[in-house]
């Protein structure tokens, strides 16, 4: 019986699991793949190792960035080459710098949320984004190290097929043979 079962092994899920475990909860992570990391999983491809599968920029959240710096020793820098890509009828795709005023206004226009307030905010509030100085492989190694040094259990290659809720407990059925029980499930 677990206090919490987390479905998926993204870095956010791992950080949540480690935190809950450090606070005395019995935690299990269930992952359908044979690796942790979700979309953050780095690939070995075209002769390169630890190639980023997807870039995940960080929005300017001071608490979050300070947490990553303080607790994981991650170096974070401002993104200088982040672009928004827009598909414009009869023009095709255009690439515009993420922090550009035109980019912010065009984003609001396309999403039908353009009004005077958003135009004003586009000029006053620059949306900077940040990224890991040494890329996501460094981040993933540090998150994996936290997981390896915790009491969190991890079950890989496990696809959940059914949830059963009864008596304030959750039973999870997977791969037609495993049954996990928990007080709570986090998807």
Backbone as a chain_set.jsonl record, in Angstrom:
{"seq": "XXXXXXXXXXXXXXXXXXXXXXXXXXXXXXXXXXXXXXXXXXXXXXXXXXXXXXXXXXXXXXXXXXXXXXXXXXXXXXXXXXXXXXXXXXXXXXXXXXXXXXXXXXXXXXXXXXXXXXXXXXXXXXXXXXXXXXXXXXXXXXXXXXXXXXXXXXXXXXXXXXXXXXXXXXXXXXXXXXXXXXXXXXX", "coords": {"N": [[0.859, -1.182, 0.0], [0.652, 2.098, -0.973], [1.23, 5.556, -0.155], [1.079, 7.414, -2.11], [0.778, 7.18, -5.597], [2.41, 7.99, -8.515], [1.758, 8.645, -11.821], [3.749, 8.481, -14.534], [6.968, 9.847, -15.378], [8.163, 12.384, -15.586], [10.452, 15.165, -15.062], [9.188, 16.946, -13.251], [7.305, 15.283, -12.033], [9.075, 13.497, -10.801], [10.479, 15.209, -9.026], [8.329, 15.948, -7.377], [7.669, 13.434, -6.307], [10.045, 12.757, -4.905], [10.117, 14.838, -3.028], [7.738, 14.325, -1.577], [8.377, 11.821, -0.574], [10.55, 12.436, 1.069], [9.147, 13.728, 3.007], [8.05, 11.695, 4.398], [6.183, 10.051, 3.1], [5.157, 7.028, 1.465], [6.052, 6.352, -1.718], [5.366, 5.617, -5.133], [6.472, 5.579, -8.454], [5.054, 5.109, -11.576], [5.841, 4.154, -14.791], [5.277, 4.002, -18.251], [7.193, 3.597, -20.204], [10.553, 2.258, -20.775], [12.318, 3.827, -19.485], [13.119, 6.739, -17.504], [11.905, 10.145, -17.434], [10.152, 11.099, -19.404], [9.102, 13.4, -21.883], [11.409, 14.746, -21.587], [13.463, 13.023, -21.826], [16.639, 12.292, -22.919], [18.225, 11.516, -26.03], [20.198, 9.019, -27.702], [21.472, 9.501, -30.656], [22.215, 9.577, -34.148], [24.959, 9.239, -33.786], [25.493, 10.871, -31.66], [25.444, 11.495, -28.129], [23.139, 11.889, -25.429], [21.347, 13.737, -26.671], [19.101, 16.39, -26.868], [15.694, 15.757, -26.662], [13.441, 17.343, -26.683], [13.026, 20.807, -26.359], [12.54, 22.514, -23.404], [11.622, 25.393, -22.34], [12.037, 27.693, -19.62], [9.78, 29.699, -17.928], [9.791, 33.065, -16.58], [9.893, 32.557, -13.502], [10.615, 33.367, -10.436], [10.78, 31.966, -7.949], [10.743, 29.257, -8.807], [13.037, 29.127, -10.472], [15.032, 29.837, -8.627], [14.761, 27.656, -6.898], [15.662, 25.529, -8.542], [18.315, 26.331, -8.94], [19.332, 26.47, -6.273], [18.686, 23.94, -5.036], [19.343, 21.959, -6.883], [21.646, 22.765, -8.021], [21.717, 23.832, -10.558], [22.691, 25.693, -13.351], [21.281, 28.521, -14.748], [20.323, 30.342, -17.607], [19.415, 33.267, -19.531], [17.316, 32.819, -22.325], [18.446, 33.251, -25.555], [17.906, 32.633, -28.141], [15.3, 31.852, -28.685], [12.361, 31.191, -30.458], [9.11, 32.047, -31.731], [6.852, 30.34, -33.757], [4.766, 31.043, -36.35], [1.905, 30.277, -38.299], [0.796, 31.817, -41.06], [-1.904, 32.681, -43.047], [-1.586, 32.459, -46.557], [0.992, 33.366, -46.405], [2.555, 31.506, -45.204], [4.862, 29.983, -42.921], [6.205, 31.933, -40.309], [9.045, 33.033, -38.47], [9.638, 34.456, -35.386], [11.434, 36.282, -32.958], [11.057, 35.271, -29.594], [10.882, 37.141, -27.435], [10.216, 39.452, -28.738], [8.263, 42.393, -29.385], [6.413, 42.457, -31.512], [6.019, 39.725, -31.845], [4.699, 39.014, -29.465], [2.315, 40.495, -29.679], [1.267, 39.455, -32.088], [0.864, 36.818, -31.288], [-1.229, 37.154, -29.424], [-3.186, 38.16, -31.151], [-3.639, 36.015, -32.937], [-4.592, 34.115, -31.156], [-7.016, 35.152, -30.547], [-7.184, 36.92, -28.378], [-6.546, 39.54, -28.267], [-6.539, 42.718, -26.992], [-6.833, 46.108, -25.687], [-5.549, 46.089, -23.238], [-3.832, 43.847, -23.429], [-2.207, 44.707, -25.503], [-0.954, 46.9, -24.334], [0.364, 45.533, -22.232], [2.121, 44.04, -23.794], [4.008, 45.88, -24.524], [4.966, 46.718, -22.061], [5.514, 44.502, -20.398], [7.908, 42.389, -20.789], [8.302, 39.109, -21.818], [10.503, 37.168, -20.736], [12.413, 34.23, -21.298], [13.975, 31.329, -19.952], [16.757, 29.02, -19.755], [18.52, 25.93, -19.222], [21.91, 26.257, -18.549], [23.766, 24.265, -19.222], [22.184, 22.624, -20.728], [19.4, 20.259, -21.036], [20.294, 17.583, -20.525], [22.087, 17.777, -18.344], [20.359, 18.714, -16.344], [18.54, 16.524, -16.226], [20.268, 14.474, -15.347], [20.835, 15.352, -12.756], [18.285, 15.331, -11.606], [17.705, 12.608, -11.816], [19.689, 11.608, -10.136], [18.776, 12.601, -7.674], [16.426, 11.075, -7.48], [17.502, 8.455, -7.454], [18.755, 8.494, -4.988], [16.746, 8.499, -3.165], [13.836, 7.28, -1.35], [11.9, 6.589, -3.109], [10.041, 4.373, -5.039], [10.306, 2.907, -8.283], [8.592, 1.841, -11.097], [9.076, 0.557, -14.141], [8.185, 0.125, -17.68], [5.423, -0.293, -17.531], [2.158, -0.224, -18.165], [-0.724, 1.347, -17.249], [-3.913, -0.008, -17.023], [-6.392, 0.042, -15.837], [-8.3, 1.708, -13.319], [-9.483, 1.344, -10.036], [-11.68, 2.577, -7.757], [-12.309, 2.458, -4.402], [-13.5, 2.432, -1.051], [-11.942, 4.672, -0.129], [-9.495, 4.164, -1.273], [-7.254, 3.417, -3.98], [-6.998, 1.135, -6.569], [-4.717, -0.036, -8.952], [-4.503, -1.476, -12.078], [-2.33, -3.202, -14.161], [-0.686, -4.247, -17.14], [-2.012, -6.67, -17.159], [-1.272, -8.146, -14.913], [-0.051, -6.937, -12.7], [-0.894, -5.44, -9.636], [-1.431, -2.488, -7.998], [-1.78, -0.638, -5.007], [-3.05, 2.284, -3.505], [-3.401, 5.283, -1.504], [-3.751, 7.631, -2.804], [-3.616, 8.925, -6.19], [-1.615, 10.452, -8.59], [-1.832, 12.008, -11.616]], "CA": [[0.0, 0.0, 0.0], [1.407, 3.341, -1.08], [0.532, 6.801, 0.166], [0.881, 8.121, -3.376], [1.333, 6.634, -6.834], [2.498, 9.002, -9.556], [1.797, 8.06, -13.158], [4.643, 9.26, -15.379], [8.264, 10.118, -14.737], [8.768, 13.644, -15.998], [11.206, 15.748, -13.944], [8.272, 17.51, -12.257], [6.789, 14.135, -11.28], [10.161, 12.979, -9.966], [10.702, 16.159, -7.927], [7.196, 15.81, -6.466], [7.804, 12.147, -5.618], [11.163, 12.846, -3.959], [9.684, 15.726, -1.949], [6.754, 13.618, -0.739], [9.093, 10.745, 0.11], [11.323, 13.06, 2.154], [8.183, 14.101, 4.032], [7.572, 10.485, 5.062], [5.2, 9.27, 2.358], [5.608, 5.894, 0.662], [5.699, 6.808, -3.061], [5.718, 4.794, -6.288], [6.313, 6.16, -9.793], [4.806, 4.102, -12.604], [6.195, 4.71, -16.111], [4.991, 3.03, -19.317], [8.412, 3.357, -20.977], [11.618, 1.574, -20.052], [13.231, 4.87, -19.022], [12.459, 7.873, -16.864], [12.144, 11.441, -18.06], [9.09, 11.559, -20.301], [9.57, 14.153, -23.057], [12.739, 15.281, -21.288], [14.431, 11.95, -22.053], [17.637, 12.577, -23.956], [18.388, 10.401, -26.951], [21.472, 8.746, -28.36], [21.027, 9.476, -32.045], [23.147, 10.091, -35.157], [26.313, 9.223, -33.245], [25.609, 11.756, -30.498], [24.84, 11.025, -26.882], [22.401, 12.885, -24.651], [20.778, 14.755, -27.548], [17.823, 16.803, -26.307], [14.519, 15.308, -27.392], [12.552, 18.495, -26.796], [13.489, 21.931, -25.558], [11.527, 22.994, -22.466], [12.065, 26.663, -21.792], [11.495, 28.05, -18.317], [9.25, 31.057, -17.85], [10.448, 33.794, -15.492], [9.322, 32.33, -12.186], [11.769, 33.532, -9.552], [10.829, 30.862, -6.982], [11.123, 28.028, -9.499], [14.432, 29.22, -10.916], [15.87, 29.773, -7.426], [14.711, 26.273, -6.423], [16.548, 24.725, -9.381], [19.69, 26.747, -8.661], [19.721, 26.141, -4.893], [18.542, 22.529, -4.671], [19.951, 21.048, -7.853], [22.907, 23.324, -8.515], [21.569, 24.047, -12.0], [22.964, 27.041, -13.845], [20.207, 28.919, -15.656], [20.645, 31.554, -18.357], [18.337, 33.812, -20.36], [17.295, 32.265, -23.681], [18.675, 34.282, -26.557], [17.553, 32.196, -29.496], [13.983, 31.211, -28.677], [11.476, 31.769, -31.472], [7.739, 31.591, -31.909], [6.605, 30.054, -35.168], [3.368, 31.296, -36.669], [1.452, 29.964, -39.647], [-0.035, 32.919, -41.52], [-2.527, 32.366, -44.34], [-0.982, 32.988, -47.783], [2.4, 33.713, -46.182], [3.275, 30.334, -44.708], [5.367, 30.06, -41.559], [7.189, 32.976, -40.013], [9.75, 32.863, -37.199], [9.844, 35.75, -34.736], [12.021, 36.135, -31.624], [10.061, 35.101, -28.538], [10.765, 38.353, -26.628], [9.903, 40.567, -29.619], [6.927, 42.98, -29.183], [5.571, 41.984, -32.617], [5.716, 38.326, -31.552], [3.703, 38.964, -28.396], [1.041, 41.003, -30.205], [0.789, 38.485, -33.061], [0.373, 35.678, -30.516], [-2.553, 37.538, -28.897], [-4.094, 38.301, -32.287], [-3.967, 34.679, -33.438], [-5.371, 33.393, -30.135], [-8.245, 35.923, -30.321], [-7.178, 37.541, -27.05], [-5.944, 40.86, -28.408], [-7.326, 43.872, -26.559], [-5.932, 47.207, -25.332], [-4.745, 45.682, -22.088], [-2.758, 42.957, -23.886], [-1.27, 45.52, -26.292], [-0.166, 47.646, -23.339], [1.246, 44.569, -21.574], [3.154, 43.628, -24.746], [5.063, 46.893, -24.486], [5.48, 46.905, -20.71], [5.936, 43.254, -19.751], [8.647, 41.48, -21.667], [8.277, 37.735, -21.329], [11.783, 36.498, -20.922], [12.42, 32.811, -20.996], [15.276, 30.898, -19.472], [17.083, 27.638, -20.067], [19.655, 25.374, -18.48], [23.165, 26.627, -19.207], [24.39, 23.057, -19.763], [21.176, 21.826, -21.411], [18.564, 19.378, -20.222], [20.965, 16.382, -20.006], [22.607, 18.089, -17.006], [19.185, 18.755, -15.474], [18.03, 15.16, -16.041], [21.218, 13.718, -14.509], [20.668, 15.786, -11.369], [16.982, 14.837, -11.148], [17.851, 11.154, -11.659], [20.491, 11.401, -8.931], [17.859, 12.786, -6.541], [15.543, 9.912, -7.445], [18.298, 7.288, -7.047], [19.125, 8.628, -3.576], [15.525, 8.648, -2.374], [13.103, 6.036, -1.066], [10.839, 6.44, -4.104], [10.098, 3.173, -5.874], [9.988, 3.179, -9.683], [8.213, 0.643, -11.851], [9.135, 0.882, -15.569], [7.51, -0.801, -18.602], [4.157, -0.631, -16.889], [1.045, 0.562, -18.699], [-1.927, 1.226, -16.421], [-5.076, -0.333, -17.846], [-7.663, 0.273, -15.155], [-8.313, 2.218, -11.957], [-10.663, 0.957, -9.27], [-11.788, 3.421, -6.574], [-13.221, 1.926, -3.397], [-13.101, 2.59, 0.351], [-10.894, 5.696, -0.03], [-8.241, 3.619, -1.796], [-7.238, 3.243, -5.428], [-6.258, -0.023, -7.079], [-4.303, 0.146, -10.336], [-4.242, -2.73, -12.764], [-1.408, -2.943, -15.256], [-0.078, -5.383, -17.84], [-2.799, -7.862, -16.823], [-0.714, -8.972, -13.842], [0.353, -6.171, -11.531], [-1.906, -4.642, -8.951], [-0.843, -1.554, -7.048], [-2.798, 0.017, -4.201], [-2.591, 3.561, -2.972], [-4.401, 6.191, -0.953], [-3.952, 8.693, -3.799], [-2.925, 8.785, -7.465], [-1.351, 11.723, -9.257], [-1.618, 11.816, -13.047]], "C": [[0.898, 1.236, 0.0], [0.55, 4.51, -0.608], [0.179, 7.534, -1.119], [1.523, 7.325, -4.505], [1.282, 7.75, -7.862], [2.628, 8.293, -10.891], [2.625, 8.99, -14.043], [5.894, 9.666, -14.624], [8.948, 11.359, -15.293], [9.56, 14.207, -14.822], [10.302, 16.33, -12.86], [7.69, 16.388, -11.399], [7.851, 13.589, -10.327], [10.413, 13.903, -8.78], [9.576, 16.078, -6.901], [7.319, 14.527, -5.655], [8.899, 12.196, -4.556], [10.765, 13.716, -2.764], [8.717, 15.009, -1.004], [7.424, 12.502, 0.058], [9.904, 11.3, 1.287], [10.423, 13.504, 3.297], [7.484, 12.882, 4.633], [6.547, 9.66, 4.318], [5.873, 8.13, 1.6], [5.104, 6.138, -0.759], [6.205, 5.827, -4.117], [5.493, 5.623, -7.549], [6.097, 5.001, -10.753], [5.012, 4.768, -13.963], [5.967, 3.635, -17.162], [6.224, 2.699, -20.154], [9.452, 2.62, -20.145], [12.689, 2.547, -19.563], [12.436, 5.956, -18.319], [12.708, 9.133, -17.69], [11.031, 11.96, -18.931], [9.674, 12.258, -21.516], [10.946, 14.772, -22.827], [13.834, 14.238, -21.526], [15.356, 12.339, -23.193], [17.872, 11.319, -24.774], [19.843, 10.229, -27.361], [21.119, 8.521, -29.827], [22.088, 10.1, -32.947], [24.578, 10.191, -34.621], [26.514, 10.134, -32.047], [24.933, 11.152, -29.286], [24.188, 12.192, -26.158], [21.928, 14.053, -25.515], [19.389, 15.095, -27.008], [16.679, 16.428, -27.235], [13.567, 16.469, -27.649], [13.096, 19.594, -25.894], [12.326, 22.412, -24.699], [12.063, 24.263, -21.829], [11.38, 26.927, -20.461], [10.998, 29.485, -18.366], [9.838, 31.742, -16.622], [9.717, 33.673, -14.155], [10.484, 32.31, -11.201], [11.891, 32.381, -8.567], [11.297, 29.564, -7.635], [12.585, 28.026, -9.916], [15.377, 29.146, -9.716], [15.902, 28.369, -6.839], [15.693, 25.408, -7.216], [18.016, 25.058, -9.107], [20.154, 26.233, -7.294], [19.747, 24.639, -4.63], [19.197, 21.558, -5.634], [21.295, 21.549, -8.376], [22.899, 23.56, -10.013], [21.904, 25.495, -12.327], [21.924, 27.365, -14.909], [20.564, 30.248, -16.297], [19.421, 32.007, -19.148], [18.449, 33.192, -21.755], [17.471, 33.396, -24.688], [18.194, 33.88, -27.941], [16.227, 31.442, -29.523], [13.072, 31.955, -29.649], [10.065, 31.245, -31.309], [7.586, 31.358, -33.413], [5.111, 30.191, -35.405], [3.084, 30.853, -38.097], [0.457, 31.046, -40.033], [-0.583, 32.556, -42.905], [-1.847, 33.118, -45.473], [0.482, 33.403, -47.613], [3.222, 32.501, -45.767], [3.723, 30.55, -43.27], [6.335, 31.218, -41.425], [7.77, 32.704, -38.632], [10.026, 34.25, -36.632], [10.44, 35.483, -33.357], [10.936, 36.143, -30.557], [9.829, 36.407, -27.772], [10.37, 39.584, -27.436], [8.471, 41.072, -29.385], [5.959, 42.482, -30.264], [5.13, 40.537, -32.368], [4.613, 38.219, -30.502], [2.333, 39.434, -28.889], [0.434, 40.017, -31.202], [0.221, 37.246, -32.366], [-1.025, 35.96, -29.965], [-3.585, 37.635, -30.015], [-4.561, 36.931, -32.778], [-4.832, 33.909, -32.441], [-6.668, 34.115, -29.766], [-8.323, 36.535, -28.917], [-6.526, 38.92, -27.081], [-6.946, 41.927, -27.963], [-6.33, 44.949, -26.115], [-5.018, 46.836, -24.17], [-3.569, 44.796, -22.527], [-1.745, 43.697, -24.751], [-0.358, 46.298, -25.349], [0.836, 46.72, -22.651], [2.382, 44.123, -22.491], [4.316, 44.619, -24.756], [5.726, 46.988, -23.116], [6.081, 45.655, -20.092], [6.615, 42.337, -20.76], [8.662, 40.099, -21.047], [9.595, 37.056, -21.651], [11.595, 35.01, -20.664], [13.85, 32.421, -20.665], [15.497, 29.438, -19.845], [18.288, 27.209, -19.247], [20.947, 25.678, -19.237], [23.815, 25.414, -19.874], [23.372, 22.108, -20.397], [20.418, 20.889, -20.489], [19.262, 18.082, -19.8], [21.527, 16.588, -18.599], [21.47, 18.088, -15.991], [18.684, 17.343, -15.185], [18.963, 14.307, -15.179], [21.039, 14.072, -13.043], [19.338, 15.301, -10.796], [17.053, 13.33, -10.909], [18.658, 10.824, -10.406], [19.636, 11.581, -7.671], [16.963, 11.563, -6.366], [16.288, 8.682, -6.934], [18.645, 7.305, -5.558], [17.918, 8.846, -2.671], [14.922, 7.273, -2.091], [11.969, 5.79, -2.056], [11.077, 5.165, -4.907], [9.686, 3.551, -7.29], [9.684, 1.855, -10.365], [8.128, 1.045, -13.327], [8.4, -0.175, -16.39], [6.145, -1.23, -18.065], [3.063, 0.306, -17.399], [-0.202, 0.296, -17.864], [-3.136, 1.014, -17.333], [-6.396, 0.004, -17.175], [-7.407, 0.811, -13.749], [-9.586, 1.726, -11.287], [-10.648, 1.759, -7.971], [-12.787, 2.801, -5.608], [-12.631, 2.109, -2.0], [-11.912, 3.534, 0.543], [-9.512, 5.173, -0.414], [-8.383, 3.434, -3.304], [-6.427, 1.994, -5.753], [-5.953, 0.233, -8.54], [-3.952, -1.212, -10.919], [-3.394, -2.426, -13.988], [-0.896, -4.249, -15.837], [-0.747, -6.714, -17.5], [-2.224, -8.693, -15.685], [-0.346, -8.196, -12.594], [-0.833, -5.429, -10.933], [-1.18, -3.792, -7.918], [-1.987, -0.895, -6.294], [-2.207, 1.265, -3.574], [-3.767, 4.331, -2.359], [-4.746, 7.275, -1.977], [-3.148, 8.359, -5.068], [-2.779, 10.169, -8.068], [-1.032, 11.433, -10.716], [-0.934, 13.032, -13.612]], "O": [[1.775, 1.395, 0.849], [-0.679, 4.463, -0.654], [-0.862, 8.183, -1.219], [2.656, 6.859, -4.39], [0.243, 8.38, -8.059], [3.5, 7.443, -11.073], [2.251, 10.141, -14.272], [5.887, 9.809, -13.401], [10.169, 11.383, -15.453], [9.359, 13.77, -13.688], [10.614, 16.222, -11.674], [7.592, 16.525, -10.179], [7.552, 13.259, -9.18], [10.545, 13.435, -7.65], [9.826, 16.131, -5.697], [7.096, 14.535, -4.445], [8.701, 11.728, -3.435], [11.047, 13.365, -1.619], [8.863, 15.08, 0.216], [7.085, 12.266, 1.218], [9.936, 10.704, 2.364], [10.882, 13.643, 4.431], [6.454, 13.013, 5.295], [6.076, 8.655, 4.848], [7.012, 8.254, 1.151], [3.897, 6.137, -1.002], [7.306, 5.284, -4.016], [4.464, 6.282, -7.699], [6.855, 4.031, -10.75], [4.429, 5.814, -14.247], [6.403, 2.496, -16.998], [6.29, 1.626, -20.753], [9.253, 2.387, -18.953], [13.816, 2.151, -19.266], [11.227, 6.08, -18.515], [13.605, 9.175, -18.533], [10.966, 13.163, -19.181], [10.632, 11.77, -22.115], [11.574, 15.265, -23.764], [15.019, 14.559, -21.431], [14.908, 12.671, -24.291], [17.735, 10.202, -24.276], [20.618, 11.185, -27.362], [20.547, 7.495, -30.195], [22.776, 11.04, -32.549], [25.313, 11.117, -34.963], [27.604, 10.165, -31.474], [23.97, 10.394, -29.405], [24.633, 13.334, -26.263], [22.086, 15.215, -25.14], [18.593, 14.2, -26.723], [16.693, 16.736, -28.427], [12.959, 16.557, -28.716], [13.571, 19.324, -24.791], [11.244, 22.688, -25.217], [12.86, 24.213, -20.893], [10.277, 26.441, -20.209], [11.721, 30.382, -18.8], [10.332, 31.069, -15.718], [9.009, 34.591, -13.74], [11.245, 31.344, -11.146], [12.989, 31.863, -8.361], [12.142, 28.856, -7.088], [13.287, 27.032, -9.732], [16.406, 28.472, -9.776], [16.936, 27.928, -6.339], [16.464, 24.645, -6.633], [18.859, 24.162, -9.051], [21.225, 25.639, -7.173], [20.712, 24.121, -4.07], [19.569, 20.451, -5.244], [21.996, 20.832, -9.09], [23.941, 23.496, -10.665], [21.445, 26.413, -11.647], [21.709, 26.595, -15.845], [21.043, 31.166, -15.63], [18.507, 31.222, -19.401], [19.547, 33.059, -22.295], [16.728, 34.377, -24.668], [18.089, 34.73, -28.825], [16.058, 30.501, -30.299], [13.021, 33.185, -29.659], [9.85, 30.14, -30.811], [8.133, 32.102, -34.228], [4.299, 29.542, -34.746], [3.912, 31.028, -38.99], [-0.598, 31.181, -39.413], [0.164, 32.179, -43.807], [-1.565, 34.309, -45.34], [1.138, 33.755, -48.593], [4.438, 32.472, -45.955], [3.043, 31.222, -42.494], [7.17, 31.46, -42.297], [7.08, 32.211, -37.74], [10.58, 35.111, -37.316], [10.005, 34.565, -32.661], [10.001, 36.941, -30.622], [8.681, 36.746, -27.486], [10.206, 40.662, -26.864], [7.559, 40.264, -29.205], [4.819, 42.129, -29.963], [3.988, 40.178, -32.654], [3.695, 37.412, -30.646], [1.31, 38.837, -28.551], [-0.77, 39.766, -31.173], [-0.786, 36.691, -32.806], [-1.905, 35.101, -30.031], [-4.735, 37.232, -29.837], [-5.753, 36.724, -33.005], [-5.706, 33.139, -32.84], [-7.339, 33.747, -28.802], [-9.406, 36.65, -28.344], [-6.023, 39.408, -26.069], [-8.053, 42.021, -28.494], [-5.12, 44.729, -26.161], [-3.852, 47.23, -24.134], [-2.446, 44.972, -22.055], [-0.56, 43.364, -24.742], [0.857, 46.348, -25.542], [2.008, 47.066, -22.501], [3.488, 43.857, -22.02], [5.466, 44.238, -24.971], [6.911, 47.304, -23.019], [7.053, 45.739, -19.341], [5.952, 41.6, -21.49], [9.001, 39.944, -19.874], [9.764, 36.45, -22.709], [10.72, 34.601, -19.902], [14.805, 33.096, -21.051], [14.563, 28.719, -20.201], [18.983, 28.035, -18.655], [21.058, 25.387, -20.428], [24.355, 25.528, -20.974], [23.658, 20.925, -20.584], [20.753, 20.745, -19.313], [18.864, 17.506, -18.787], [21.457, 15.69, -17.761], [21.604, 17.525, -14.905], [18.43, 16.999, -14.031], [18.496, 13.506, -14.37], [21.086, 13.195, -12.18], [19.27, 14.904, -9.633], [16.523, 12.831, -9.916], [18.344, 9.868, -9.697], [19.756, 10.81, -6.718], [16.766, 11.078, -5.252], [15.779, 7.95, -6.085], [18.809, 6.252, -4.942], [18.056, 9.322, -1.545], [15.435, 6.247, -2.536], [11.163, 4.881, -1.86], [12.182, 4.917, -5.39], [8.825, 4.408, -7.484], [10.423, 0.881, -10.227], [7.224, 1.78, -13.722], [8.036, -1.233, -15.876], [5.776, -2.401, -18.147], [3.062, 1.496, -17.087], [-0.676, -0.837, -17.782], [-3.349, 1.762, -18.288], [-7.403, 0.227, -17.848], [-6.444, 0.432, -13.082], [-10.648, 1.695, -11.909], [-9.716, 1.64, -7.175], [-13.961, 2.633, -5.938], [-11.426, 1.96, -1.794], [-10.986, 3.227, 1.292], [-8.492, 5.675, 0.058], [-9.489, 3.31, -3.828], [-5.309, 1.823, -5.268], [-6.826, 0.67, -9.29], [-3.204, -1.989, -10.327], [-3.696, -1.513, -14.757], [-0.699, -5.23, -15.12], [-0.107, -7.765, -17.551], [-2.639, -9.836, -15.498], [-0.335, -8.774, -11.508], [-1.662, -4.868, -11.649], [-0.427, -4.294, -7.084], [-3.041, -0.624, -6.869], [-1.044, 1.304, -3.173], [-4.935, 4.073, -2.648], [-5.871, 7.773, -2.02], [-2.158, 7.627, -5.031], [-3.72, 10.963, -8.054], [-0.087, 10.707, -11.023], [-0.656, 13.084, -14.81]]}, "num_chains": 1, "name": "protein.A"}
